[in-house]
Amino acid sequence: MNRELIINVTPTEISIALAEDKVLVELNKEQCQTGFSVGDIYLGKVRKIMPGLNAAFVNIGHEKDAFIHYLDLGSQFSSLKKLVAAQQPGKRGVRLEGIKLEPALEKSGKIGAHLEVGQTVMVQVAKEAISTKGPRLTADISLAGRNVVLVPFSSKVFISQKIRSADEKKRLKRIAQGVLPKNFGVIIRTAAMNASDADVEHDIRSLVDKWHTALQNVKKSTAPALLLSEQNRANTIIRDSLDSSFSQITVDDETMFNEIRNYIRVIAPEKEKIVKLYRGKVPIFDNFDISKQIKSLFAKYVSLKRGAYLIIEHTEAMNVIDVNSGNRTKAEDDQEQTALDVNLAAAREIARQLRLRDLGGIVIIDFIDLHKAVNRQTLYDEMTKLMATDKAKHTILPLTKFGLMQITRQRVRPVAVEEVKDVCPTCGGTGKIEPTILLDKKIENNISYLTIGRGHKYLKLKVSPYVSAFLHRGVWSLRLRWMWRYKTWLHIVADQSVGIVDTRFFDKRGKQLL
């Protein structure tokens, strides 16, 4: 399978598209400098104890207080609390290797016995803020690397179940036990199976150093404060997904290009050459046909082959997917086989849509009715097989007698489809736009303001391909006339993501002006 990572960087957002055989399968968007990502470690302050929920709300600096349940404190929370208290101003400070671990917390305990209002606590983001809910926290802190996950306050070595070889398990366990300091445990990931001894050792040591950095930051910080940030989303995807099937990573920003190349140079030097810097004039997502796929794949209606289609509805409580055969009503005697064919095709697309939109929580799928038990089992087995490559934790239940399949899927980030839907900036949600006959006059007025009023000698104008063609039309085009009239260089870029009559002005450094 040919896998490519295409990364589009703007001043406010990083968009990361993962394509398999040129087909978009994952889309991630990361807001620049917003923080509060999964894996970030914070020093928080307890705002409110909720005995009825056996939980607490913690201020970590987000606009909404974060939530932590008693069971998310972790079995070694008493040891963590003692360690954090020892780092407070006026205290001498100790390292994790030098303390004796406290007894483990009981699973049936009460949160009020361990937390109080105003207390500072070291926590990690387990789920990002979603809709009206603040971030979900855990105090059972872990640090993820390429080959291992470091688990402080433990002394155990766990090995991925996907590593079958007994000799490999012994090798990896020996490496970990030889490097791990006291009171540190580790989970060895599947990626370590092909890693050298030196790589696994380096991974563990670098994560231990990260932990010490976070602990040192407790001394310098006043809650709420960020102690240790997870690496950016691009590097996280590379860390978790990079293998021999990756053929290319293309990025359109030089700073991000250097950052990714340096990161790959550390974790997989032989893969450094697959990182490419895109310098084309056409937007990177347009060049790789990602923009078109985003617009078609994130729609409410998703077309399948031979007229069948899906309807995908998202609500706060659940996601509902309806499978329709459409106009596939040709004279076929075996309606049961036709229904099975449509359902199997729908299952392939649904498995991809769940990853692509990052749909989480409860997903209800209304398949076309199948009357034979063997066909229902075939559909269930196929769905299970297709979902096996999904890294999010999920559970699939067999079809009910009403033809419904229920899937629960882990949700740790906002649903991706919400990120690409917004009130239309052109019509403001009214469904009506300004008369197109006045568009050239509106653009010229903006050019006049930015050149004569603001003194800009270079302008980059992003417009839809239709407007771009209109502005370039003819020998003495509108673009050339405006350049001559306002004594400025005007660079027009056709961008499929821009609304049909929307216009965006940028300066030489890429800063948006209008």
N, C-alpha and C positions, 0 to 999 in steps of 0.2 A: 504494500500500500504506500502510495506517495503522499507524504504529509508535509504541509507547508504552514508556516506561521507568518501572517502579514500584520504589521504593526503600523498604525497611523497615529502620529503624535501631533496634538494641537496645544496651544498655550493653556487650555483648561481641561483637556481630557486625553487619555490614551485609550485607543480602541484596538483590541487584539482579536484577530480572526484566525481560527484554526480550520484549515481546509484539508480534506482527505480526498485524493484523486480529483482535485479542483472543485470539490463540493463542500460548501460551508457546513461545518458540524458544531462549532462552538464560537460564540461571540461574547467577549468580555469588554466592559467599559470601566475604566478607572478614572475618577475625578482627581485631578492633580492637587496635591497638598491638602486633601480633606481629612486624611487619617482615618482612624477607627476601622481599620481593615482586620479581617480574620487573622489571628496570630499576633497582633500587636499586644504588647504588655504595658499596662498602665499602673500608676500609683493612684488609687481612687480613694474617695472619702464616702463613708456610709451616710446616706441621707435619711433613710427610713427603713425600719424593720416591719415586716408584714407577717405577724405570727400565724394568721389564718392561712396564708399561702406557704408558710415555712420558707420565706424568701426575704430578700432585701433589695432596696434600690440604692445604687452607688453612683456618685458623680465622678465621671472620668473626663469631663470637659465637653461631652456631646450635648446638643441642645435638649435632648431627652435623657433622663436618668437611665442608666443601664440596669439590667435585672440579673440577679444571681439567686439560684435556688440552693437550699441546704445541700442537696445531693451533688451540686456543682462545686462545693468547697473542696472536695477531694479528701481522701482518707488521711492525708498528712497536713491538713490545714493548720493544726496546732503548731507543727514545726515551722511552717511558712510564717505564721504570725510571730513566732519567737524570733525568727531570722530577720524579719522586717523591723521589728521593734528594736533589735540590736543595731540597726543602721541609722536610727534617728539621731538628730543633732545632740551632741553632748555624750553620746554613747561611743564606746570603743570600736564597735563593729566586729563581726565575726564572719567567717566563710562557711559555706554549707559543709565542707569537708571536716570542719572542726567542731560540729555540734552533735549532740546525741539526739536522735529522733524521738519525738513524743509518741505516745500510744495513738493508734489509728482511731479516727472518729467512728462512732456508731452510725449505722445507716438509718436508725430510727430516732436520731437526736433532733434537737430543736435549734434553729439558727440563732435565736436570742441568747443562747448559752455561749456563743462564739463570736458574735458581732454585736456592736453597740453603735448608736448614732454618734457621728463625729470621728469614728475610728478610721485610721488609714489602713488600706489593704492592697496587697499586690494581686492584680487580676489580669486575665488574658481574654481578649475578644474571641468568643466562640461563634457568634452569629452577628452579622452586621445589622444595623438598624433597618427594619423593613416596615414600610407603610407608617402606621401610627405608633409602632413599637420601637423602643430604644434598643441598643445593642444587648445581646445576651452574653453574660460573662461566665468564666470558670476560674477557680483558684487552683485547679489541678493543672499546673503549667507544664507545657512541653515545648521543645524547640525543634522544628523540622529542618533537616538537611537533605542533601541529595541521596545519600545512602542510608541514613539512620534518622531516628527521632530521639532526641535526648529527653529523659524523664528525670528531673531532679526529685529528691526525697524518695529514691527507690534504690534497690541494689540488684534488680533482676534484669536479665537479658532475654528479650522476646524476639522471636524470629518469624518473619512472614510465612504464612502457611503455604504460599505459592513456591517457596524454596523446598523442593522435595528431597534433594540429595542429602544423605546423612553426613557424608564427608564435608560438604559445603557448610552445613549447619555447624559442624564442629569447628571448621576453620574460622567462620565468622564469630562464633561465640568466644573462641580463643583470643581473637584480635580485640574484641570488645572488652573482655575481662582484663586484658593486659594494659589497656589504656585508661579505662574509666576510673576516676577518682572515687573516694569513699562517698557514699550517699547519693551516687548517681547511677541511674539505670538507663537502658536503651532499648528501643524497638528497631530491629534491623529490617530495612525495607527490601522489596524484591529487587530494586536496582542494584543492591550490593552484591547480588549473585555473580555479576560479571566484573566487579570492581577489584582492584588490586588491594593487597594488605595496606599499602601506604595511603591509598585513597580513603579507605574506611577509617584508618587512624586519623588522618587529617580532618575528616568530617567530624569525628567525635571531638577532637581537640578544639576545633574552631567553634563548635556549639557550646562547649564548656566555657570558652573565652567570652562568648556572647552572654552567657548566664552571668558571669562575673561582671561584665559591663552593665547589665541591667541592675544588678545588686549595688554596684558603685553609684549608679544614677539615683538610687533611693536616697543616698546621703545628701545629694545636691538638689533634690527636688522637693517641692511642696505640692501636696495633692490639691487638685487633680493634675497629673503630669504624665507624659509619655516617657516610658523607661526604655523600651526597645521596639523598634518598628520592624514589621515584616518587610522583606524586600518587595519591590514593586511587582505588580501582577504579571508583567511579561516574564520576569525572571522566575516567578513562582511556577508559572505554566511550564517554562523550560525545565526547571528543576524536577517537576513531577512527571513530565511527559517525554523528555528527550531520550530517544533511543535510535537504533540503526535505521528506523523507517523515516526519520526526519530528513527531508532532502534539501530544504531551504528555509531560512528565516530572513525575511525582508522587512526593513524598517526605513521610514522616510525622514528620520531625524538623526543628525550626526552624533549628538550627545548620547541619545539612547542606543545608537548603533555601537558606539565605543563601550558603553556600559555592558551591553549584552555580550559583545565579543570578549571583553575581559572576564566576564563571569563564566562563559563557556570555556575559555582558555584554562580556567581553574578546574572545572568539573569534568570536562571532556575535551582535551586539547586537540584530538584528532578531528573534532567537529567544527573547529574554528572557521574553516573556509566556507561553511554553508551560510554564514551570516553575511548578508548583502545590504549595501546602502542604496536605497532607491533615489535616483536623481531626476526622474522623468517629470515632464511638465504637466501631464495628466495626473489628477489625484490618484494616490496609490490604490485605493479601494476600487476606483473605476477601472484602473489598468488591469487588475486581477479579477475583475467581474464580481467583486464582493458586494458593491453597492446594489447591483441589480438583484442579487440573491437575497440581500437583507430586505429589500422592499417586497419581494415575492414571498419569502419564507416567514416573515413576521406578520403577514396579513391574517385577518380573521378566517378567510377561506384559503385552504392550501390544496392545490390541484394534485391529483395522482394521475397515473397513466390511464388511458382509455376512458376518460370522462368521469372517473370517480373523484371524490374530493373529501376533505376534512373540514369541519367547522370547529374552531378552537375558541372557547370562552373562558376568560379568567375572572374569578371573583376573589374576595377576601378570604372566603372559607375554603374554596376548592377550585380545581380546574376541570372543565368538562370538555370532552372531545367527542364529536358525533361523526360517525363514518357513514358516508352516503355513496351509493353506487352510481348516482347521476344518471346520464343518458345511456348507461351500459345495459341496454334492454334488448339486445339483438336476440334472435330466435335461438335460444339455447335450451335444450330439454332439461339439462341438469342444473336447476337453480341452486341447489345446495353447493355444487362445485363452483359455480359463479360467485356465490356469497363467500366461500372459503378463499378464492383467489383474491377478491377485493379486500377481504379482511387481512390476509397475509401481506398484501402490498401496503395496506394502511398501517400495519404493525411496524414495518420497516421505517416508514416516514414518522410515525409517532415516536419511536425510540430516538430518532434523530432530533425531532422537535423538542423533546424533553431536555436533551443536552443543550440544544441550540438556544432555547429560551430560558434555560435553567429553571424550569417549572418545578416547584417544590410543594410539600404538603400532600394533600389528597388529590389524586387524579382519577376521574371516573371516565371510562371509555365506553361509548355505546356502539358496539360492533353490530354488523348486520346479523340477524338471527341465524344460528346454525342449529339444525334439529338433531344431527347425529353426534353422539358423545365423543366418537373418535375424532371428529373434525374440531370439536371444541377443545379437546386435549391437544391436538396438533397446533392450534392457534396459541394456546397457553405456552406450549413448549417453545414455539418460535419466538414469542415475546420474551420469554426468559432468556433464550439464547442471544437475542438482539440487545437486551439490556445488560448483558454480562460485561460489556466493555465500558459501561457507565461507572465512573469512579464515585459518584454520589451514592450513599447508602440508600437502598430501596427494597421494598417488599412487593411482590406481585401475587395477587390472589386469583384463583381460577374463575372462569366465567360463571356468573349466576344464571338462574333459569330465565332471567329477563335479557340475557345477552350482554350484561355489563361486566367489565373488568375493572377492578380497583387496584390502584398502585399508590403506595406511599413513597415519597422520595425526599431525601434530606434537603432542607432549604437553609443555606447559610448566608446567602446574599439576596438582595432584591431581585425579583423576577426580571429577566433581561428585556422582555417585551415592554415593560413599563418604561425602560430607559429610552426606547425609540419612539414612544408615543407621547405627544405633547399637544397643547393647543396650537393650532396653525399660526405661525408668526406672521403670515401674510394676511390672513383674513380675520385673525383674532377669534376664531371659533364661530364666526357668523355664517360661513359658507359663501361669502361674497368677497370679491377682490376689487381693487381699483381698476378702472378701465385700462386695458392693455394699450390703447392708443396713446395714453399719456405716459407710458413707461419710459420712453426715451427722454422726455422732458424732465421726469423725476430724476433719472440718472444724471442728466446734465446739470441739474440744479445742485446735486450733491457734489459733483466734480468741481463746479464753480466755488462752492463753499469751502471744499478741502484745499483747493489750489490758491484761489485769491484770498479767501478769509483765513486759512490756516497755514498757507505757505508750503504745502507739500509739492515736491517736484517728481515724486514717483508714487503711483497708486496701483494696487493690484485689486481687480474687481472680480469676485466670484459670482457667477450667474449660472442659470440652467443652460444646457446645451442649445436649447431653442433660442434663448436670448443672445447667447454667444454668436450663433450663426447670423442672427439679425444685425448685431453690432459690427460684424466683419463683412457684411454683404457689400458687394460692389468694389470698384477700384478706389473710389474716393469714399471709403466707408465712414460710418459715424465715429468709429474709434480714431481714425486718422484726423478727421475734422476736429474732434475734441482735443486731441493732442496738439494740433497746430493752434487752435483757438486759446487754449489755457496754458500753453508752454509747459507741458508736463508729459512724462512717460506713463502710458496707460497699458498695463498688462492685464488682459482679460483671460480668465481661466474658466473653462466649462466644467461644472461639477454637478454630477447627477444627484447629489444629496441636497442641493439647493432647490427651494420651491420654484415653480415655473415662472413667477414674476418677482421672486425675491432677489435682492442684491446685497452683497456684502463687500465693504471696502477695507483694505488692509494697507499698512505701510510697508517699507522695505524689509523691516525686521519681522514681519508677520503679525504685528499687533493689529487687532481689529479696530477700525476707526468709526465705522457706521454699520 
